[in-house]
Amino acid sequence: METLRQTTKLTRISDITDSKFIRKEGMEPSYVLTKFGEKISRAKIVGTVVEKFMSEDGNYSSVTIDDDTDGIRVKAFKEDADFFEKVNVGENVFLIGKVREYNGENYIIPEIIRKASNNYEAYHKLKVLKELVQKKKIYERVQKNKDKFADFEELKKFMIKKYGYAEKEIDGMIETLG
């Protein structure tokens, strides 16, 4: 079976930090499950660097990014420890990375980090808000209809047939209910 790269999800930091981390085994990606049933294994966030750290031995570095919903640590290890060299406290950044968890803390392993303009940050927030409103609408429909069916499989078929939602979208929402 071919391994596919996970799609990045445009998200708020609080959607990562306030969500339950689901650890998967083997080639199946781990993810956070948001309150609206979205599974996020790779995140795309925009925020301000509020803290920067580099270990004395150079084997670990981190930045904390805040987007007004929460802050999250972004960690780099060993040969990637210099990842944040060109990033400074107070700068807006665009980040893509893998969501991970250690000792109850959800954090991100970076893949890409770039400086972002204030305009891009505002654009990102508007896009995230638009998607969030849509997810909430779908979630409320699932909630409203869940008691009408004997099991979640019937509910899923109904939601797909009646509203045309993607199976993957409904699966995550049902997972939050179960």
N, C-alpha and C positions, 0 to 999 in steps of 0.2 A: 504494500500500500504506500502511496506517495504521501510524504509529509508536506502539508501546506503551511505557509506562513500565516499566522493569525492576523485578522483585520484589526487595524487600530480603531479605537472608539474615541470619538470626541467626547470629552467628559469634564466634569468639575472635580476638583480634588476631593471634596466631601463625598462624592459618589464612590470613591475608592476607600477613603479612611473610615467611613461609616458602614461599610459593607462587610459581609461575611466572606472570608477567604475559603475557597473550596480547593483542596489539594488533590490533584489527580496523579495517577501513576503512569509510568511508561511514556509513550509518545503523546498521550492526551494532555492538552495544556491545562494547567491550574488557572483559576480565575477568581475574581470577586463577583459575588452575586448581589446586585443592587436591590433596593427596596421595590423597584419597578420591574425586576426580573431580568435586567440586562446582565449578560456575562461579559466581563472585561478582563482579558488576559494581556492585551497590549493597549496602552492608553496614550491619548494625545491631549496634552494639557498646555495651558498658557498661564503664566503667573510671574510674580516678582521673587527674585532670589533674596531671602531674608537672612540667610546664614550660610557660611561656607567653612568647611573643615578639611584639613589634610593631616594624616597621621605623620608622626616624626619619621618613621621608617619608610614612608612613601607607598605602603601597601594598601592604603584605604583612604578614600576621600568621599565627602558627601556635600550636598547642598540641600537646604530646605527651601521649598518653593511654596508661596502663598498666593491663592487666587481670590481672596475675599470670602471663600466658603470654608476653607481650612488650609492647613499647611501639611506638606508631606516631605519626607526625606527621600532623596534620590542618591543611591549609593553606588560607588564604583570600587572595584577590588583589583589588587595585583597589577597586571599590565595595563589595565584601564584606569588606574588611580589618577592619572593626569587628565582625565576626561573634562574636568571643570576648570582647567588652567586659564582659559580665556573668558570665564564667566565671573562677574563681580557682584557683590552684594548691592542691591538697589536696582539692578537691571531687570527688565522684563525679558522673559525667555519663552520660547516654544520648545516643547519637549515631547519626544516619543520614546516610550520604554515599556518594559515588561513588568507587570505587577507581581510582587512577591510578598511573602509574609515571614516574619521571624519573631518569636516570643510575643505574639499577639499584635505586632505592629505591621500594618500594610505599608509597603514602600515600593519604590520603582528602581529597576536597573536600567540605566539610560542606553538608548540606541543612537538618538540624535538630540542635540541641544543647540539651539540657535538664538541669537538675540531677536527680540520681537518689538515692534513699534507699539505705541499706545493705541493706535488705530487698529492694529491687528488683534490686540488684546480685547478691545471692545467688540470687534467682529466675531471673535471666538466666543465671547460670552453670549452674544445674541444667537449664534448658531446653536450653542448648547441649550439655551433656554427654549428655543423653538423645538428642538428634539425632545426635551424634557416634557413639554406640554403634550406632545404627541404620545409619548410613552405613558404618561399619566392617564390619558384618555383611554388607551388600550387596556391598561391595568384595571381601571374602574369598570370597564365592560366585562373583563374576566371575573372580577370580584362579584359583580351584579348577577352573573349567570352561573357561578360555580355551584350553587345549591340546587340547580335545576337538573343536574346530571348525577348518575350513579357513580361515575368515576371520572378521573381527570382525562382519560383518553377520549371519552365521549365529548367532554367540554372542549378539548382541543380541536376535534373534528368539526364541532359546531362553529367555533370561533373562526376557523380557517374557511369554512364554507360560507357562513353568513357575512363575514366582514372582509375576507380575502387576506387575512394576516399571514405572514410567513410562519411556518411550523417552528423554526428556530426561535422566533420572537415569543411565541406562545409557550414553548417549552420552558424558557427561563422564568416567565411569570408563574407558571404552574409550579415550578420548583420552589418558588418563594412561598406558595400556599401549602405545600406538602411537607 
